[in-house]
């Protein structure tokens, strides 16, 4: 590897983004290469955007800064594309590795990206690990998309760090990758709508500003952009006890205005600020809430 390769990973708190970057470094060093990783946490809480930066080279690496022009970007959570410019600084010939169920040919990419690798890492992690922690699956996809490190080394290190099932998750991710090379100009023409059809990117509506719920710690931050799953309320199961309203840490669950508090149809969720933490699901005594996968929102 005569030239240094630079990688940026985007994920959310709790998805193992930083640990994934460390596993790549360990694997590269075992192959006789030089490598380093640098985390960037921002808001240190579950669900918040997290970044990690990796450099791999055949020569000693002097820079200890963030990566500003990554040759490859790995996105562990598709919904981050609503909140973070994952394409920032990507030069020509770059690779995008994305956790998504969507066909890579339908994903919106920017100029400079010459290869898109897609894998349903969340689905695979649920199947193999029983949890929606996609980092080891994405490591396998990264190995397949770039060839920068040997997948068997990555799988071995993942097993040492997290247990033997994670080696299987790495290999499942490696085998399940779907790739696409965007046409000249680098931009896909359309992306899927929620019902499976395609729509021009320009037709997708903008999300307007909202006022934060009074009394919450998040008066300015619209933390709904942190969410990978959203709560769904089932009116027929609800008895109006209000446990969800009291338990929500950001005040995103409330009784509907003008509806009696104990009414079965009196609960609303403000998705502008809901992080998808799932506390309403675990605290509800009637199982009136469930979490569903968010998907990309306009």
C-alpha positions in Angstrom: 0.0 0.0 0.0 2.3 2.8 -1.2 -0.1 5.7 -0.6 -2.0 6.3 2.6 -5.7 5.5 2.6 -8.1 7.6 4.7 -11.4 6.4 6.1 -14.3 8.1 7.9 -17.0 6.2 9.7 -20.4 7.7 10.6 -22.6 6.0 13.2 -24.7 6.7 16.3 -23.8 6.3 19.9 -24.3 2.6 20.9 -23.7 1.2 17.4 -20.0 0.5 17.9 -18.6 3.0 15.4 -15.4 3.7 17.4 -14.7 0.1 18.2 -15.1 -0.8 14.5 -12.4 1.8 13.6 -10.1 0.2 16.2 -10.6 -3.3 14.8 -9.6 -2.0 11.3 -6.5 -0.6 12.8 -5.6 -3.8 14.6 -6.1 -5.8 11.5 -4.0 -3.5 9.3 -1.2 -3.6 11.8 -1.3 -7.4 11.9 -0.8 -7.3 8.1 2.4 -5.3 8.5 0.9 -1.9 7.7 0.8 1.3 9.7 -2.6 2.6 10.9 -4.2 4.8 13.5 -7.7 5.8 14.5 -9.2 8.9 16.0 -12.7 9.1 17.5 -15.0 12.1 17.5 -18.0 11.8 19.8 -19.8 15.2 19.8 -22.8 14.6 22.1 -21.8 11.6 24.3 -25.2 9.9 24.5 -26.9 7.0 22.9 -28.3 7.8 19.5 -26.2 10.9 18.9 -24.1 11.1 15.8 -20.5 9.7 16.2 -17.6 9.8 13.8 -14.3 7.9 13.7 -11.3 8.5 11.5 -8.8 5.9 10.2 -5.6 6.1 8.3 -3.8 3.1 6.8 -0.4 3.3 5.1 2.7 1.4 4.1 4.7 4.2 5.7 4.8 5.7 9.2 1.7 7.9 9.7 2.5 11.4 11.1 -0.9 13.2 11.0 -3.0 12.7 14.2 -5.9 14.9 13.0 -9.4 14.1 11.8 -9.7 12.9 8.2 -11.0 15.7 6.0 -10.8 14.0 2.5 -11.7 10.3 3.0 -11.1 7.8 0.3 -13.9 5.8 1.8 -16.9 6.6 4.0 -18.7 4.0 6.0 -22.2 4.9 7.2 -23.6 2.6 9.9 -27.0 4.2 10.0 -28.8 5.3 6.8 -30.8 8.0 8.7 -27.6 9.9 9.4 -27.8 11.1 5.8 -30.6 13.4 6.9 -28.5 15.1 9.6 -24.8 14.8 8.5 -23.1 15.5 5.2 -21.5 12.1 4.9 -20.0 13.1 1.5 -18.1 16.1 2.8 -14.6 16.2 1.5 -14.7 13.0 -0.5 -12.3 13.2 -3.5 -12.6 11.5 -6.9 -12.5 7.7 -6.8 -14.1 7.5 -3.3 -16.1 4.5 -2.0 -19.3 4.8 0.0 -20.3 1.8 2.2 -23.8 2.1 3.5 -26.1 0.2 5.9 -29.4 0.1 3.9 -32.0 -2.2 2.5 -32.2 -0.1 -0.6 -30.7 -0.9 -4.0 -27.4 0.9 -4.3 -28.3 2.2 -7.8 -31.2 4.2 -6.3 -29.1 5.9 -3.6 -28.3 9.7 -4.0 -24.6 10.1 -4.1 -22.4 13.1 -4.9 -19.7 13.6 -7.4 -16.5 11.9 -6.5 -18.1 8.7 -5.3 -17.2 6.0 -7.9 -18.4 3.0 -6.0 -21.4 2.4 -3.7 -21.6 -0.7 -1.5 -24.8 -1.5 0.3 -25.7 -4.1 2.9 -28.6 -4.6 5.2 -26.4 -4.6 8.3 -29.2 -4.0 10.7 -31.1 -7.0 9.5 -28.1 -9.2 9.5 -27.1 -8.1 13.0 -30.6 -8.9 14.3 -30.5 -12.3 12.7 -26.9 -13.2 13.8 -26.5 -11.3 17.1 -30.1 -10.7 18.2 -29.4 -7.0 18.5 -29.4 -4.0 16.1 -25.7 -3.4 16.4 -24.4 -3.3 12.9 -20.7 -2.5 13.4 -19.2 -5.9 12.8 -21.5 -6.5 9.7 -20.3 -3.2 8.3 -16.7 -4.3 8.9 -17.2 -7.2 6.5 -18.9 -4.9 4.0 -15.9 -2.5 4.2 -13.5 -5.3 3.6 -15.4 -6.4 0.5 -15.8 -2.9 -0.9 -12.2 -1.7 -0.4 -9.8 -4.7 0.0 -7.7 -2.5 2.3 -7.6 -5.2 5.1 -8.0 -8.9 5.1 -11.5 -10.0 6.1 -10.3 -13.1 8.0 -8.2 -10.9 10.2 -11.1 -8.6 10.9 -13.4 -11.5 11.7 -10.8 -12.9 14.1 -10.4 -9.5 15.9 -14.2 -9.0 16.0 -14.6 -12.4 17.7 -11.9 -11.5 20.3 -13.6 -8.1 21.0 -17.2 -9.1 21.1 -17.6 -12.9 20.9 -17.6 -15.6 18.2 -20.9 -14.7 16.7 -19.4 -11.4 15.5 -17.0 -13.3 13.3 -20.0 -14.7 11.6 -21.5 -11.3 11.4 -18.4 -10.0 9.6 -18.5 -12.8 7.1 -22.2 -12.3 6.5 -21.6 -8.7 5.8 -18.8 -9.5 3.4 -21.0 -11.9 1.4 -24.1 -9.8 1.4 -22.7 -6.6 -0.2 -24.4 -5.2 -3.2 -22.3 -2.8 -5.3 -23.0 -0.1 -7.9 -20.7 2.3 -9.9 -22.6 5.6 -10.5 -22.6 6.9 -14.0 -20.3 9.7 -15.0 -21.1 12.7 -12.9 -21.5 10.6 -9.8 -25.2 11.4 -8.9 -28.0 8.9 -8.8 -31.1 10.3 -10.4 -33.7 9.1 -7.9 -34.1 7.5 -4.5 -37.0 5.3 -3.2 -40.0 6.8 -1.5 -41.4 5.1 1.6 -43.9 3.1 -0.5 -41.1 1.7 -2.7 -41.6 4.0 -5.7 -38.9 6.4 -6.8 -39.1 10.2 -6.8 -36.8 12.9 -7.9 -34.6 14.2 -5.2 -35.8 17.7 -5.9 -39.4 16.6 -5.2 -38.8 15.6 -1.6 -40.2 18.2 0.8 -38.0 20.1 3.2 -38.6 19.7 7.0 -39.5 23.0 8.5 -38.3 24.3 11.9 -40.2 23.5 15.0 -40.3 24.9 18.5 -38.7 22.6 21.1 -41.0 21.2 23.9 -40.9 23.7 26.8 -39.0 22.5 29.8 -36.7 20.0 28.0 -32.9 20.1 27.9 -33.0 20.1 24.1 -34.5 23.5 23.6 -32.5 24.1 20.4 -31.4 20.7 19.1 -34.0 18.9 16.9 -32.8 15.5 18.1 -35.2 13.6 15.9 -32.4 13.5 13.4 -30.6 11.1 15.7 -33.2 8.5 15.4 -32.8 5.1 13.6 -36.2 3.7 14.9 -39.4 5.5 15.8 -42.1 4.6 18.3 -45.6 3.7 17.1 -48.5 4.1 19.5 -51.4 1.6 19.5 -54.5 3.4 20.7 -56.5 0.2 21.4 -53.9 -1.0 23.9 -53.5 2.3 25.7 -55.3 3.0 29.0 -54.2 6.6 29.2 -52.0 6.1 32.4 -49.5 8.6 31.3 -46.4 6.6 32.2 -45.0 7.3 28.7 -45.4 11.0 29.1 -43.6 11.0 32.4 -40.8 8.7 31.3 -39.8 10.4 28.0 -36.5 12.1 28.7 -36.9 14.8 26.1 -40.7 15.6 26.5 -41.5 14.2 23.0 -44.5 12.2 24.3 -47.5 14.2 25.5 -51.3 14.1 25.8 -53.1 15.6 22.9 -54.4 19.1 23.5 -58.1 19.2 24.2 -58.3 15.5 24.9 -59.0 14.2 28.4 -55.6 12.9 29.8 -56.9 9.4 30.4 -58.5 9.1 27.0 -57.2 6.1 25.0 -56.7 8.4 22.1 -54.9 11.2 23.9 -51.2 10.4 23.3 -49.0 12.1 20.7 -45.3 11.8 19.8 -43.4 14.8 18.5 -40.9 13.1 16.1 -39.0 16.3 15.8 -37.4 15.6 19.1 -37.9 11.8 19.6 -34.5 10.1 19.6 -36.0 6.6 19.3 -34.5 5.6 22.6 -37.3 3.1 23.3 -38.0 4.1 26.9 -41.7 4.6 26.1 -41.7 1.0 24.8 -40.0 -0.5 27.8 -42.0 1.5 30.4 -45.5 1.2 29.0 -47.4 -1.4 31.2 -49.8 -2.2 28.4 -47.4 -2.6 25.5 -49.1 0.2 23.6 -45.8 1.3 22.0 -43.5 -0.5 19.6 -40.4 0.5 17.7 -40.2 0.4 13.9 -37.3 1.0 11.6 -37.2 4.7 10.6 -35.8 4.6 7.1 -34.5 7.7 5.3 -36.7 10.8 6.0 -36.8 13.9 3.7 
